[in-house]
Amino acid sequence: MTVKTAVRHDAILGGLGGKGVLTIGQLIAEVGLKRFQHVLYLPAHGLFMRGGLAECSVIISDEKIASLLLSQAEAVLILEPSVLKQFEQRVQPGGILIVETAGLKDKVDRKDIKVLPVPGMEIAAAVGDGRTANFVHFGVYLAATRALPLDLVEQEMEARFGERANVVKLNREALRQGVAYAQDKLGIKAAG
């Protein structure tokens, strides 16, 4: 008899309000609802929704989620490099830290995590809109963790942004460029 191992993925996203931190967290949760029995999405932002500290925690799991609190996660995505030091310790040992390189001044001190530096702003600008950098990081996350299938994410994006065809097109391309960057530049193997 084969025992099925429960699957769980958790992520913490950090950045500044208006950079798409909460949007990506919502998408992980919404797509997670299609694949997992239990999903937790916990957003938080400072006094200022735009420009203030923003973060969210997301857990997608086959088993019940015991706590709303997520002090460390298998993946931490930093969409704004100025908040790196606030989130560096929130990556669990052996986990991954995805960090935007544009404006990155601090160095990661930890040796027990895998750091994936991503020029999301640069890739997003090449796609045609710098505001899609969050989707570049999301693509790297999907490639690195394999938490969710790309096709389901794209379906959810279509459902969410479908009335704005250009937004869907740009975000989809940024997402795919993030996956490609992870595979071509960061050495992440393609799923399969």
N, C-alpha and C positions, 0 to 999 in steps of 0.2 A: 504494500500500500504506500502510495506517495503522499507525503504531507505537504500541503501547500503552505508556503511561507507568506505571511501577510506582507503587503507592500505599503510603505509609508514614505512620503516625501514631504519635507518641510523647507520653507524658505523665509528669509527675512529680506525685505527690500528697503533701502534707505536712500534718501536724497533730500531735495528741496521741493516744496510744494510747487506744482505747475510743471514738473519734469516728467510726469507719468508714472510715478511710483505706485500710486493707488490703482491706476488703470491696469497696470500689469498684474498686480496682486489680484484684482477682481477677475481678470481673464484666467489666471491660474485656477482660482476657485470655481469659476463658472464651468470651465472645461473639466476640472476635477470632478464636478458633480455628475458628469457623463461617464466617468470611469471608476469612481471610488464611492464607497458607501458613506463615508464620513468626510466632511470638509469643514475647515475653519478658516475664516478670513477676518483678521482683526486690524483695521486701519487706525492710524493715529497721526495727527498733525498738530503742530504748534499753534500758537495764537494767530499766526498769519497763514492762510491757506496757500498763498502764492509767495514763494521766497522763504518761508519758514521751514523748519525741519519737518520732514514727512517720512513716515515709515509704515510698513505693514508686515504682518506675519501671516503666512498661509501654511496650512497643513492639509494634505490630502492623504487619506488612509483607508485601508480595507477594514481596519479595526477601530473601535471607539477611541475617541481622542480624550485622554484623561484630564488634560488641563488646557485652559485657554492661554496660559503663559508659555512663551517660547523664548527661553533665555539664550539658547544656542540652536543653530540650524545646520543642516547638511549643506545648504547653499545660502550665501549672502550676496545680494546684488547691490552694488554701490553705484547709483546713477549720477552722483555728484561727488567728485573726489574730495571736496573740503570736509566731508563727513566721515572719511575713511577711519580715522582713529576712534570715532564714536562707535563704529560697528565691527572693527577688526576682531575683537574678543568674542563676538557673537557667533563666529563660525566654529562649529564643533570640530574637535581634532579629527583630521582626515577628511574634512569637508572642503568645499571650494568657495573661493572669494572671487567674484566677478566685479571688476572695478573699471570705471571710466578713466581713460588716460589723459584726456584733454584737461589741462590745469592741475594734474596730479603732482603734488609737491612732496607729500609724505611717502615714506617707504614702509612696506609691510614688514613688521618685526618677527612675525611668527614663522616657524620652520615646519610646523606640523599640519599645515594646510596647503592646498594647491591654489595658487594665485593665477587668475586668468585676466591679464590686462587687455582691455578692449578699447580701441579708438572709435567708440560709438558715434561721437559727434562728427568725426571725419567721414565715417561710412554713411551716416545719415545724410550729410551734406551731398555726398556723391549720389545718393539715391534721389535727392531733389528737395529734401526738407529736413533741416537739422532737428526739428521737433520729433522726428521718428527715432531718435537715438535710444529711447527706452525699448523700442521693438528690436533694435539690434542686440541689446543686452538680453532681451527675452529669448531671442534666437540662440545666443550662446548658452543660456541656461538650459533650453530644451535639448540642445546637442550634448551638453556636458552631463546632464542628469537623466535624460530619457524619461522624465517624469510623465510627459504627455506627448501624444503623437501630433506631429505638425499639421496633419490634415484636419484634425478636430479643432485645433487652435484657429486655423484659417476659417473653418466653418463658423466658429463663434465670433470671430472678427467680422465676418460678413453679416451675421445676424445683428451684431451690435452697431456697426458703422455702415450697414448696407445702403442706407439712403444717401450716403456721401461717397459715391464711387471713387473719387480721387483719393479720399482719406484711406479707404480700403486698399486701393492699389499701392499707395506709398507705404503704408504700414506693413502690408504683405511683403513687399520687396525688401524693406528694412529687416523684417523678421528672417527672411530667407538669406539675406546677406550676413546676418548674425550667425546663422547655422553654418553657412559656407566659411565664414571667418574662423569659427571654432574648429572646423575640420581641416581647413587649409593652412592656417597660421598657428593654431594652438595645439595641434596634434590630437584632436578629439576624433575618434573613429566613428564613421557613419553607422547608424543603427542598421541592423540586419543580420 
